[in-house]
Amino acid sequence: MIRKVIARYGTGGSYWKKRHRCIDGKGRVPKRPSRTWQVWNEPNVMGYYGGQRATAEGYGRLLTAADKAINGSINPRAKTVLGGLTGSQSSGFLRALYKAVPHLNSRINIFDQHAYATVGGQRVTFTAGPFDVSMLSPYPGATAGDTAQFYVVIRSAFQVQSVTAVVEGRSVALDFSNGVSWTGKLPLVGLAQGPKTTTLTVTDVAGHVLVRQYPFSYDRAPQLTVTSPQANDVALGGVRVQASCADDFGGPCTVRVYTPDGGVSQEPNKLVASGQGSIDATVPITFQAGMRSLVRVDAVDALGAVVARDIPLYWEDGASLTQAAAFGTRMLDVDATRLLYADSSAAGVALKVRGRSGGAEQAVPIPAGKTLYDAALTAYGVAFTVAQGGLYDWRGGSSDLVAVGVVRCQFHPHYVGCSSNGTYYDLAAHELRGFGGTLLDVADNGDAVWMSAFPFSVHRFRGGTESVIVPVGQTPRTDGVNVVFDDRFNNLYRYDPAGNELLATTNRTDYDAENGWIAYPVPITPGFFNNAPHQIFTRSPAGAIRQATSFSGGAVFRSLGPSGQVVFSTSPASGSGAPLLYASAAPYNTPVQAGRVFAENANGEAQPRIRWVGDELYLLLGRAALRVAY
């Protein structure tokens, strides 16, 4: 626990790497990592031990364990502070503490006695022992592989001159070059497997010599092969684990599987299955659906040597989901005949196109020094962007740079639209345009809509012509038939040259248009829309208005299908867990749970990705393409 606290709040701790805000929300928490750690408060007072008697022996054990933990933390130079003593008997407690911990001076950097303690003219004089040694690696009782890596912390009254470690006649002189600990490596190859003893000899400049022995075991970790699951798989109700192990010394080994226990912690700490030499079993999910968490598969041999793999998975519980495909490490797109996925390895990220029947693959080259940001299938191949800013067009050969400085784009079979500078690319004509405003939507027929800066007018590009269609408006969406926009006064309209049609009064922007259909939010209570629940309505190509959702807590629109299908999310009835994802087709009587809404990915995009292939609905999550039966 102490090491975890220091790893969070000490120098270089994880807490300081995040941009936390102060409780008033007006500023950032100042970066002030702790470099000193005080062990307990007033250890000579019974009240801080839950009514138990305060003893120097008990506090000595606590202090020693805490100091060893501090020395073995990510901040081994952090200072240990004695718990502040108080009362008229503080000096007597301190004398008893030195008796209980003879090397107390080597355990404490700072002594603390409270200013209000009644000490009179008491004086305590002590003589510290010469050495205090903490063997952190190989830790007593631990297992070392072919090389014993020594990590020893020594506190001494005099400067340490030399430290030597010996194992069965093999020796190594440890080095103090890092200024914190004595380190060194000793090869063990050729020694018999089993229990070993390190004989450590410490000598200081005053001629004091300390010889101590520490037990450990020599045993190489078993070999572990995990076939399933793979990183970023989706677990639907359970996860199949296929793994095997082999002990290098020919002895037995056991494969074990751990999952989170269903509590707050995401640590895989619950043993759910094991097998001698191998395992092939489907293990249940007890962790909260809608979370990305870990499954741990490890192998342990007869001497306790362990090798483990932590495998990140997405935990899903949608009964309507079936896995259509799973490849690489991240599924990016799907159409009727192809899959597009990214595959990460030590060599970097590869982008690949795979046929859905036959499995033929093609690699899409990513320019050297560039980091893939997003990608999609087009009618001609693949279009993708890189994090450094750049839009590329691949059609089977090299990847051609089309535009610079763009990252976030919408991809369509024949067109690409990017928000930066209103960038618009016609894939068929190889034609690039820049509309100057904030491009917000591109339709499959090539229509594009965007809004300009003040006075925030809505523009449309159609058939090679740009025009202002709404003098004052923002956040337009189009499907090539309809244009939906916000008039900047919390009114949502459908554009009509003969007179705009009011759809709803709301400040929400979760609306869209597709194939003549429109989906949009309407507040449950008219006139109340700030952070208030909404229901999703649709407008058919013929103009019919229909309510698509009816959950009492409202819904959030996610996607609109080509035949008016609506994908939306709601909060769970219990108020806990990830939002539920539903799919529903007109007349919207029987919404089907299609899984969960996961946390945003590194691109700030909600997960899963939603893709329509005709009327087929797919969710792209992790490395999988999941088909939804609705």
C-alpha positions as CSV (number, residue, x, y, z in Angstrom):
1,M,0.0,0.0,0.0
2,I,2.8,2.5,0.9
3,R,4.5,1.9,-2.4
4,K,1.2,2.5,-4.2
5,V,0.7,5.7,-2.4
6,I,4.2,7.0,-3.2
7,A,3.7,5.9,-6.8
8,R,0.6,8.1,-7.0
9,Y,1.6,11.1,-4.9
10,G,5.5,11.0,-4.7
11,T,7.9,12.5,-7.2
12,G,6.9,11.4,-10.7
13,G,3.6,10.0,-9.3
14,S,0.6,9.3,-11.5
15,Y,-1.6,11.9,-9.7
16,W,0.7,14.7,-10.9
17,K,0.6,13.6,-14.5
18,K,-3.1,14.3,-14.7
19,R,-4.6,17.8,-14.9
20,H,-6.7,17.7,-11.7
21,R,-8.8,20.8,-10.8
22,C,-9.1,22.4,-7.4
23,I,-12.4,21.9,-5.6
24,D,-13.6,25.3,-6.6
25,G,-13.1,24.4,-10.2
26,K,-11.2,27.6,-10.9
27,G,-7.7,26.3,-11.2
28,R,-5.4,23.4,-11.5
29,V,-4.1,21.5,-8.4
30,P,-0.5,22.7,-8.0
31,K,2.2,20.0,-8.6
32,R,3.7,19.4,-5.2
33,P,4.9,15.8,-4.9
34,S,5.7,14.5,-1.4
35,R,9.4,13.8,-0.7
36,T,9.0,13.0,3.0
37,W,6.7,10.4,4.5
38,Q,5.8,10.4,8.2
39,V,5.0,7.0,9.7
40,W,2.0,7.3,12.1
41,N,1.1,10.1,14.5
42,E,2.0,10.2,18.2
43,P,2.9,6.5,18.2
44,N,3.3,6.6,22.0
45,V,-0.4,7.4,22.6
46,M,-3.0,4.6,22.9
47,G,-5.7,6.6,21.2
48,Y,-4.2,6.1,17.7
49,Y,-4.2,2.3,18.0
50,G,-7.9,1.8,18.4
51,G,-7.7,1.4,22.1
52,Q,-4.8,-1.0,22.0
53,R,-1.7,-0.4,24.1
54,A,1.0,1.7,22.5
55,T,4.3,-0.2,22.6
56,A,7.7,0.7,21.2
57,E,8.1,-2.9,19.9
58,G,4.8,-2.7,17.9
59,Y,5.7,0.7,16.5
60,G,9.2,-0.5,15.7
61,R,7.8,-3.3,13.5
62,L,5.5,-0.8,11.8
63,L,8.3,1.7,11.3
64,T,10.8,-0.9,9.9
65,A,8.2,-2.2,7.4
66,A,7.2,1.3,6.3
67,D,10.9,2.3,5.8
68,K,11.6,-0.7,3.7
69,A,8.6,0.0,1.6
70,I,9.7,3.6,1.1
71,N,13.2,2.5,0.1
72,G,11.7,0.0,-2.4
73,S,9.3,2.5,-3.9
74,I,9.7,4.6,-7.1
75,N,11.3,7.3,-4.8
76,P,13.9,5.4,-2.9
77,R,15.5,8.7,-1.8
78,A,12.3,9.8,-0.1
79,K,12.9,10.6,3.6
80,T,11.3,8.6,6.5
81,V,10.0,10.7,9.4
82,L,9.4,9.4,12.9
83,G,5.8,9.8,14.1
84,G,5.6,12.9,16.2
85,L,6.0,12.0,19.9
86,T,4.1,13.7,22.6
87,G,3.5,13.7,26.4
88,S,5.8,13.7,29.3
89,Q,6.9,10.1,28.6
90,S,8.1,10.7,25.1
91,S,11.8,10.2,25.9
92,G,11.1,6.9,27.7
93,F,9.2,5.7,24.6
94,L,12.1,6.7,22.4
95,R,14.6,4.8,24.6
96,A,12.4,1.8,24.3
97,L,12.2,2.2,20.6
98,Y,16.0,2.2,20.2
99,K,16.0,-1.0,22.3
100,A,13.4,-2.5,20.0
101,V,15.1,-1.3,16.8
102,P,18.9,-1.1,17.5
103,H,19.6,0.4,14.0
104,L,16.9,3.0,14.4
105,N,19.2,5.8,13.1
106,S,19.5,4.0,9.8
107,R,15.7,3.8,9.5
108,I,14.8,7.5,10.2
109,N,15.9,10.6,8.3
110,I,14.0,13.0,10.5
111,F,13.0,12.8,14.2
112,D,9.8,14.6,15.3
113,Q,8.7,15.6,18.7
114,H,5.6,17.8,19.0
115,A,6.3,21.3,20.3
116,Y,3.6,21.0,23.0
117,A,5.1,17.8,24.5
118,T,6.1,18.1,28.2
119,V,9.8,17.1,28.2
120,G,11.4,19.4,30.9
121,G,15.1,18.9,30.9
122,Q,15.1,15.3,29.6
123,R,18.0,14.2,27.4
124,V,18.5,11.0,25.5
125,T,21.9,9.8,24.1
126,F,22.1,6.9,21.7
127,T,24.8,5.0,19.8
128,A,23.6,3.5,16.4
129,G,24.7,0.2,15.1
130,P,26.9,0.3,12.0
131,F,24.6,-1.2,9.3
132,D,21.0,-1.7,8.3
133,V,20.5,-3.7,5.1
134,S,17.4,-4.2,3.0
135,M,17.6,-6.9,0.3
136,L,15.1,-5.9,-2.2
137,S,16.1,-8.2,-5.0
138,P,16.2,-11.2,-5.0
139,Y,13.7,-10.6,-2.1
140,P,14.1,-13.3,0.6
141,G,12.0,-16.3,-0.5
142,A,11.6,-15.0,-4.1
143,T,12.5,-16.8,-7.3
144,A,15.2,-15.7,-9.7
145,G,15.7,-16.8,-13.3
146,D,19.0,-17.3,-15.1
147,T,20.4,-14.1,-13.7
148,A,20.1,-12.9,-10.1
149,Q,19.7,-9.2,-10.2
150,F,20.7,-7.7,-6.9
151,Y,19.2,-4.5,-5.5
152,V,20.3,-3.7,-1.9
153,V,19.7,-0.6,0.1
154,I,22.2,0.0,3.0
155,R,22.1,2.6,5.7
156,S,25.3,2.9,7.8
157,A,26.9,5.1,10.4
158,F,30.1,5.1,8.2
159,Q,30.6,5.2,4.5
160,V,30.2,1.7,2.9
161,Q,33.4,0.6,1.1
162,S,32.3,-2.6,-0.6
163,V,29.4,-5.0,-1.0
164,T,29.8,-8.5,-2.3
165,A,27.1,-11.1,-3.1
166,V,28.1,-14.9,-3.3
167,V,25.9,-17.8,-4.5
168,E,27.5,-21.3,-4.5
169,G,31.0,-20.0,-5.1
170,R,30.0,-17.4,-7.8
171,S,30.5,-13.8,-6.7
172,V,29.8,-10.3,-7.9
173,A,30.9,-7.0,-6.5
174,L,27.9,-4.7,-6.2
175,D,28.0,-1.2,-7.6
176,F,26.8,2.1,-6.0
177,S,26.8,4.2,-9.2
178,N,23.2,5.1,-9.1
179,G,23.7,6.8,-5.7
180,V,20.7,5.0,-4.2
181,S,21.3,1.3,-3.9
182,W,24.0,-1.3,-4.4
183,T,23.3,-3.3,-7.6
184,G,24.8,-6.1,-9.7
185,K,24.0,-9.2,-11.7
186,L,25.2,-12.7,-11.1
187,P,24.6,-15.5,-13.8
188,L,23.1,-18.7,-12.4
189,V,23.1,-20.8,-15.6
190,G,24.7,-24.2,-14.8
191,L,23.6,-24.3,-11.2
192,A,21.0,-26.9,-10.1
193,Q,17.4,-25.8,-10.0
194,G,16.1,-25.2,-6.5
195,P,16.7,-23.3,-3.2
196,K,19.8,-21.1,-3.1
197,T,21.4,-18.8,-0.5
198,T,22.9,-15.3,-1.1
199,T,25.8,-14.5,1.2
200,L,26.1,-10.7,1.4
201,T,29.2,-9.2,2.8
202,V,29.2,-5.4,3.6
203,T,32.4,-3.6,4.7
204,D,32.7,0.1,5.7
205,V,35.6,2.5,5.9
206,A,35.9,2.0,9.7
207,G,36.5,-1.7,9.2
208,H,33.1,-2.9,10.3
209,V,32.0,-6.1,8.5
210,L,28.5,-7.5,8.2
211,V,27.8,-10.9,6.7
212,R,24.1,-11.9,6.1
213,Q,22.4,-14.7,4.2
214,Y,19.2,-14.4,2.2
215,P,17.3,-17.4,0.8
216,F,15.9,-17.5,-2.7
217,S,15.1,-20.1,-5.4
218,Y,16.7,-20.5,-8.8
219,D,14.0,-21.4,-11.4
220,R,13.3,-20.1,-14.8
221,A,9.8,-19.1,-15.4
222,P,7.7,-21.6,-17.4
223,Q,6.9,-20.9,-21.1
224,L,3.4,-19.6,-21.6
225,T,1.5,-19.7,-24.9
226,V,-1.9,-17.9,-25.1
227,T,-3.9,-18.5,-28.2
228,S,-7.1,-16.9,-27.0
229,P,-8.2,-14.3,-26.1
230,Q,-6.2,-11.6,-27.9
231,A,-5.7,-8.0,-26.9
232,N,-8.8,-5.9,-27.6
233,D,-11.1,-8.9,-28.1
234,V,-14.8,-8.4,-27.2
235,A,-16.1,-10.8,-24.5
236,L,-19.8,-11.6,-25.2
237,G,-21.2,-13.1,-22.0
238,G,-17.9,-14.9,-21.4
239,V,-14.4,-15.3,-22.8
240,R,-12.8,-18.4,-24.2
241,V,-9.3,-19.0,-22.8
242,Q,-6.9,-21.3,-24.7
243,A,-3.4,-21.5,-23.2
244,S,-0.6,-23.9,-22.5
245,C,2.6,-23.9,-20.5
246,A,5.9,-25.9,-20.4
247,D,8.4,-25.9,-17.6
248,D,12.0,-25.4,-18.7
249,F,13.3,-28.0,-16.2
250,G,10.7,-30.5,-17.3
251,G,8.5,-30.3,-14.2
252,P,4.8,-29.8,-14.0
253,C,3.2,-26.3,-14.5
254,T,-0.3,-25.0,-14.1
255,V,-2.2,-22.4,-16.2
256,R,-4.4,-20.1,-14.2
257,V,-7.0,-17.5,-15.3
258,Y,-8.0,-14.4,-13.4
259,T,-10.7,-11.8,-14.0
260,P,-11.9,-8.7,-12.1
261,D,-14.1,-9.7,-9.1
262,G,-17.0,-7.5,-10.0
263,G,-16.1,-4.8,-7.5
264,V,-14.7,-1.4,-7.9
265,S,-11.2,-2.6,-8.8
266,Q,-10.4,-3.4,-12.4
267,E,-7.5,-5.6,-11.2
268,P,-7.8,-9.2,-12.4
269,N,-7.7,-10.8,-8.9
270,K,-10.4,-13.5,-9.0
271,L,-9.2,-17.0,-9.9
272,V,-11.9,-18.4,-12.3
273,A,-10.2,-21.4,-14.0
274,S,-7.0,-23.4,-14.0
275,G,-5.6,-26.4,-15.8
276,Q,-2.6,-28.7,-15.5
277,G,-0.3,-28.0,-18.5
278,S,-3.1,-26.4,-20.6
279,I,-6.6,-24.9,-20.5
280,D,-9.4,-24.5,-22.9
281,A,-12.4,-23.1,-21.2
282,T,-15.0,-20.3,-21.4
283,V,-14.9,-18.3,-18.3
284,P,-17.8,-16.1,-17.1
285,I,-17.8,-12.3,-16.9
286,T,-18.4,-10.9,-13.4
287,F,-17.1,-7.4,-14.2
288,Q,-19.4,-4.6,-15.1
289,A,-20.3,-4.6,-18.8
290,G,-19.4,-1.5,-20.8
291,M,-15.9,-1.5,-19.3
292,R,-12.5,-2.2,-20.8
293,S,-10.6,-4.4,-18.4
294,L,-8.1,-7.2,-18.1
295,V,-8.0,-10.9,-18.1
296,R,-4.8,-12.3,-16.6
297,V,-3.4,-15.7,-17.8
298,D,-0.4,-17.0,-15.9
299,A,1.6,-20.2,-15.6
300,V,3.3,-21.3,-12.4
301,D,5.7,-24.2,-11.9
302,A,6.4,-26.5,-8.9
303,L,8.8,-24.1,-7.4
304,G,6.5,-21.1,-7.7
305,A,8.1,-19.4,-10.7
306,V,5.4,-17.4,-12.5
307,V,5.0,-15.8,-15.9
308,A,1.8,-13.8,-16.6
309,R,0.1,-12.0,-19.4
310,D,-2.5,-9.3,-18.9
311,I,-4.9,-9.1,-21.8
312,P,-7.1,-6.1,-22.3
313,L,-10.7,-6.9,-23.3
314,Y,-14.0,-5.2,-23.9
315,W,-16.8,-6.6,-21.7
316,E,-20.1,-6.7,-23.5
317,D,-23.5,-8.1,-22.6
318,G,-25.8,-7.4,-25.5
319,A,-27.8,-10.6,-26.3
320,S,-28.5,-9.3,-29.8
321,L,-24.8,-9.2,-30.7
322,T,-22.8,-11.8,-32.7
323,Q,-19.2,-11.4,-33.8
324,A,-18.9,-11.0,-37.6
325,A,-15.1,-10.7,-37.6
326,A,-12.1,-9.9,-35.4
327,F,-8.6,-9.0,-36.8
328,G,-5.6,-6.9,-35.8
329,T,-5.9,-4.7,-32.7
330,R,-8.5,-2.1,-33.9
331,M,-11.4,-2.6,-36.3
332,L,-11.9,0.7,-38.3
333,D,-14.5,0.1,-41.0
334,V,-16.7,-2.5,-42.7
335,D,-18.7,-2.6,-45.9
336,A,-20.4,-5.3,-47.9
337,T,-17.2,-7.0,-49.1
338,R,-14.3,-5.6,-47.0
339,L,-12.9,-5.0,-43.6
340,L,-10.4,-2.3,-42.6
341,Y,-8.3,-2.7,-39.4
342,A,-5.2,-1.5,-37.7
343,D,-2.6,-4.0,-36.4
344,S,-0.2,-2.8,-33.8
345,S,3.2,-4.5,-33.1
346,A,6.6,-3.6,-31.9
347,A,7.4,-2.4,-35.5
348,G,4.5,0.1,-35.4
349,V,0.9,0.2,-36.7
350,A,0.0,-1.5,-40.0
351,L,-3.2,-0.7,-41.8
352,K,-4.8,-3.6,-43.7
353,V,-7.8,-4.3,-46.0
354,R,-9.2,-7.8,-45.8
355,G,-11.9,-9.4,-48.0
356,R,-14.9,-10.7,-46.1
357,S,-15.0,-13.8,-48.2
358,G,-11.7,-15.5,-49.0
359,G,-9.7,-13.4,-46.6
360,A,-7.3,-11.8,-49.1
361,E,-5.4,-9.0,-47.5
362,Q,-3.6,-5.9,-48.7
363,A,-1.4,-3.6,-46.6
364,V,-2.0,0.1,-46.8
365,P,1.4,1.9,-46.4
366,I,1.5,4.6,-43.7
367,P,4.3,7.2,-44.5
368,A,7.4,6.8,-42.4
369,G,7.4,9.0,-39.2
370,K,3.6,9.4,-39.3
371,T,1.1,8.1,-36.8
372,L,-2.3,6.8,-38.0
373,Y,-5.2,8.8,-36.6
374,D,-8.3,7.5,-38.5
375,A,-9.2,5.6,-41.6
376,A,-12.1,4.4,-43.7
377,L,-13.0,2.4,-46.7
378,T,-13.9,4.3,-49.9
379,A,-15.2,3.2,-53.3
380,Y,-11.6,3.3,-54.6
381,G,-9.6,2.0,-51.7
382,V,-8.8,3.6,-48.3
383,A,-8.6,7.2,-47.1
384,F,-6.8,8.0,-43.8
385,T,-5.5,10.8,-41.7
386,V,-2.4,11.0,-39.5
387,A,-2.0,12.6,-36.2
388,Q,0.7,15.0,-37.5
389,G,-2.0,16.5,-39.9
390,G,-2.5,15.0,-43.3
391,L,-5.1,13.3,-45.5
392,Y,-4.0,10.4,-47.7
393,D,-5.7,8.5,-50.5
394,W,-4.7,4.9,-51.1
395,R,-5.9,3.0,-54.2
396,G,-3.7,-0.1,-54.2
397,G,-0.2,1.3,-54.6
398,S,1.4,4.1,-52.6
399,S,-0.5,6.4,-50.2
400,D,-0.9,9.8,-51.8
401,L,-0.9,13.0,-49.7
402,V,-4.0,14.9,-50.6
403,A,-4.2,17.7,-47.9
404,V,-2.0,18.9,-45.1
405,G,-3.0,20.1,-41.6
406,V,-6.2,18.1,-41.4
407,V,-6.9,15.3,-38.8
408,R,-10.6,15.0,-38.1
409,C,-12.5,14.0,-41.2
410,Q,-15.8,12.4,-42.3
411,F,-15.3,9.6,-44.9
412,H,-17.8,8.7,-47.5
413,P,-17.4,6.3,-50.5
414,H,-16.8,9.1,-52.9
415,Y,-16.1,12.1,-50.7
416,V,-14.1,13.2,-47.7
417,G,-14.9,16.3,-45.6
418,C,-12.6,17.6,-42.8
419,S,-13.5,20.2,-40.2
420,S,-10.2,22.1,-40.6
421,N,-10.6,25.1,-43.0
422,G,-13.6,23.3,-44.6
423,T,-11.5,20.9,-46.5
424,Y,-13.4,18.9,-49.1
425,Y,-12.0,16.1,-51.3
426,D,-13.8,14.6,-54.3
427,L,-12.3,11.1,-54.6
428,A,-13.7,10.5,-58.1
429,A,-12.4,13.7,-59.6
430,H,-9.2,13.9,-57.4
431,E,-10.4,17.5,-56.6
432,L,-9.6,19.3,-53.4
433,R,-11.5,22.4,-52.1
434,G,-11.4,24.6,-49.1
435,F,-14.6,26.3,-48.0
436,G,-13.0,28.4,-45.3
437,G,-15.5,27.8,-42.6
438,T,-16.1,24.8,-40.3
439,L,-17.2,21.9,-42.4
440,L,-19.7,19.9,-40.5
441,D,-21.2,17.4,-42.8
442,V,-20.8,15.7,-46.2
443,A,-23.5,13.6,-47.9
444,D,-23.0,10.5,-50.0
445,N,-24.1,12.5,-53.1
446,G,-21.3,15.1,-52.5
447,D,-23.4,17.8,-50.9
448,A,-21.5,19.6,-48.2
449,V,-22.7,22.0,-45.5
450,W,-20.7,24.2,-43.2
451,M,-21.0,27.3,-41.1
452,S,-19.0,30.4,-41.5
453,A,-17.7,32.7,-38.7
454,F,-19.7,35.6,-37.6
455,P,-22.6,36.1,-38.5
456,F,-22.6,32.2,-38.4
457,S,-24.4,31.6,-41.7
458,V,-25.1,28.1,-43.1
459,H,-23.5,27.4,-46.5
460,R,-24.1,24.5,-48.9
461,F,-22.0,23.2,-51.7
462,R,-24.1,21.4,-54.4
463,G,-23.3,20.5,-58.0
464,G,-20.1,22.7,-58.0
465,T,-21.9,25.8,-56.6
466,E,-21.5,27.3,-53.1
467,S,-24.5,29.3,-51.6
468,V,-25.7,30.7,-48.3
469,I,-29.0,28.9,-47.5
470,V,-29.5,30.2,-44.0
471,P,-28.4,33.7,-43.1
472,V,-28.1,33.0,-39.4
473,G,-27.6,29.4,-38.2
474,Q,-25.1,26.8,-37.0
475,T,-24.2,23.1,-36.7
476,P,-25.8,22.0,-40.0
477,R,-26.3,18.3,-41.0
478,T,-27.2,17.0,-44.5
479,D,-27.9,13.8,-46.3
480,G,-28.1,15.4,-49.7
481,V,-31.9,15.7,-49.4
482,N,-32.4,17.6,-46.1
483,V,-30.4,20.2,-44.2
484,V,-31.0,20.4,-40.5
485,F,-29.6,23.3,-38.5
486,D,-29.8,25.2,-35.2
487,D,-30.9,28.9,-35.6
488,R,-28.6,29.9,-32.6
489,F,-31.6,30.6,-30.5
490,N,-32.2,26.9,-29.4
491,N,-34.6,26.2,-32.3
492,L,-33.9,23.2,-34.5
493,Y,-35.1,23.5,-38.2
494,R,-35.3,21.6,-41.4
495,Y,-34.2,23.9,-44.2
496,D,-36.9,24.6,-46.8
497,P,-36.6,27.4,-49.3
498,A,-40.4,27.9,-49.1
499,G,-40.2,28.3,-45.3
500,N,-38.1,26.5,-42.7
501,E,-39.8,23.7,-40.7
502,L,-39.4,23.9,-36.9
503,L,-38.6,20.5,-35.5
504,A,-37.9,21.2,-31.8
505,T,-36.8,23.8,-29.3
506,T,-33.6,22.4,-27.8
507,N,-29.9,23.3,-27.4
508,R,-28.8,19.7,-28.1
509,T,-26.9,18.8,-31.2
510,D,-27.4,15.0,-31.3
511,Y,-29.4,15.0,-34.6
512,D,-28.8,13.8,-38.2
513,A,-30.2,13.3,-41.6
514,E,-29.9,10.1,-43.7
515,N,-31.6,9.0,-47.0
516,G,-34.5,11.5,-46.5
517,W,-35.0,10.7,-42.8
518,I,-34.2,13.0,-39.9
519,A,-33.7,12.1,-36.3
520,Y,-33.6,14.7,-33.6
521,P,-34.1,15.3,-29.8
522,V,-37.3,16.8,-28.3
523,P,-37.4,17.7,-24.5
524,I,-39.8,15.6,-22.5
525,T,-41.0,18.8,-20.8
526,P,-41.5,21.6,-23.4
527,G,-39.4,24.6,-22.7
528,F,-37.0,22.8,-20.4
529,F,-34.0,21.6,-22.3
530,N,-30.8,22.6,-20.4
531,N,-29.5,19.2,-19.1
532,A,-33.1,17.9,-19.2
533,P,-34.1,14.5,-20.6
534,H,-35.1,14.3,-24.2
535,Q,-36.8,11.7,-26.4
536,I,-35.8,11.0,-30.0
537,F,-38.2,11.7,-32.8
538,T,-37.9,11.0,-36.5
539,R,-39.3,12.6,-39.6
540,S,-39.8,10.3,-42.6
541,P,-39.1,11.3,-46.2
542,A,-42.9,11.8,-46.6
543,G,-42.9,14.2,-43.6
544,A,-44.5,11.9,-41.0
545,I,-43.3,12.7,-37.4
546,R,-43.0,9.7,-35.0
547,Q,-41.6,9.4,-31.5
548,A,-38.8,6.8,-31.6
549,T,-37.9,6.4,-27.9
550,S,-40.0,6.3,-24.7
551,F,-37.7,5.6,-21.8
552,S,-38.7,7.7,-18.8
553,G,-35.1,9.0,-18.4
554,G,-34.9,10.1,-22.0
555,A,-32.4,9.1,-24.6
556,V,-29.3,10.3,-26.5
557,F,-29.3,9.9,-30.3
558,R,-26.3,7.9,-31.7
559,S,-27.0,7.0,-35.3
560,L,-29.7,7.0,-38.0
561,G,-30.0,4.1,-40.5
562,P,-31.0,4.4,-44.2
563,S,-34.6,3.2,-43.5
564,G,-35.2,5.4,-40.4
565,Q,-33.6,3.0,-37.9
566,V,-32.5,4.7,-34.8
567,V,-29.6,3.8,-32.5
568,F,-29.7,5.6,-29.1
569,S,-28.4,5.2,-25.6
570,T,-30.0,5.5,-22.1
571,S,-28.7,5.5,-18.6
572,P,-29.2,2.1,-16.8
573,A,-32.3,2.0,-14.5
574,S,-30.0,1.4,-11.5
575,G,-28.0,4.5,-12.3
576,S,-24.8,2.5,-12.4
577,G,-22.7,1.0,-15.2
578,A,-22.1,2.2,-18.7
579,P,-25.0,3.6,-20.7
580,L,-27.2,1.0,-22.5
581,L,-27.2,1.1,-26.3
582,Y,-30.4,0.3,-28.2
583,A,-31.5,-0.2,-31.8
584,S,-35.0,0.3,-33.1
585,A,-36.7,0.3,-36.4
586,A,-39.9,2.1,-37.4
587,P,-42.5,2.0,-35.9
588,Y,-40.1,1.8,-32.9
589,N,-42.3,-0.5,-30.7
590,T,-39.6,-3.0,-29.7
591,P,-36.1,-1.5,-29.1
592,V,-33.4,-4.1,-28.9
593,Q,-30.5,-3.7,-26.5
594,A,-27.4,-3.6,-28.6
595,G,-24.8,-3.5,-25.9
596,R,-23.2,-0.6,-24.0
597,V,-21.5,2.8,-24.7
598,F,-17.8,2.6,-23.8
599,A,-15.5,5.4,-22.8
600,E,-14.1,7.5,-25.6
601,N,-11.0,6.2,-27.4
602,A,-7.7,8.1,-27.8
603,N,-9.3,10.2,-30.6
604,G,-12.1,11.4,-28.4
605,E,-14.6,9.3,-30.3
606,A,-17.4,7.5,-28.5
607,Q,-17.3,3.7,-28.7
608,P,-18.4,1.5,-30.3
609,R,-18.3,2.9,-33.8
610,I,-21.6,2.5,-35.6
611,R,-21.6,1.4,-39.2
612,W,-24.6,0.7,-41.5
613,V,-24.1,-1.7,-44.5
614,G,-27.4,-1.2,-46.1
615,D,-29.9,-2.0,-43.4
616,E,-27.4,-4.2,-41.5
617,L,-26.1,-2.7,-38.3
618,Y,-22.5,-3.2,-37.1
619,L,-20.8,-2.1,-34.0
620,L,-17.0,-1.8,-34.2
621,L,-15.4,-2.3,-30.8
622,G,-11.8,-3.2,-30.1
623,R,-10.6,-5.6,-32.9
624,A,-14.1,-6.9,-33.6
625,A,-17.0,-6.1,-35.9
626,L,-20.3,-7.1,-34.1
627,R,-23.5,-7.5,-36.0
628,V,-26.7,-6.4,-34.3
629,A,-30.0,-8.3,-34.7
630,Y,-32.7,-5.8,-34.3
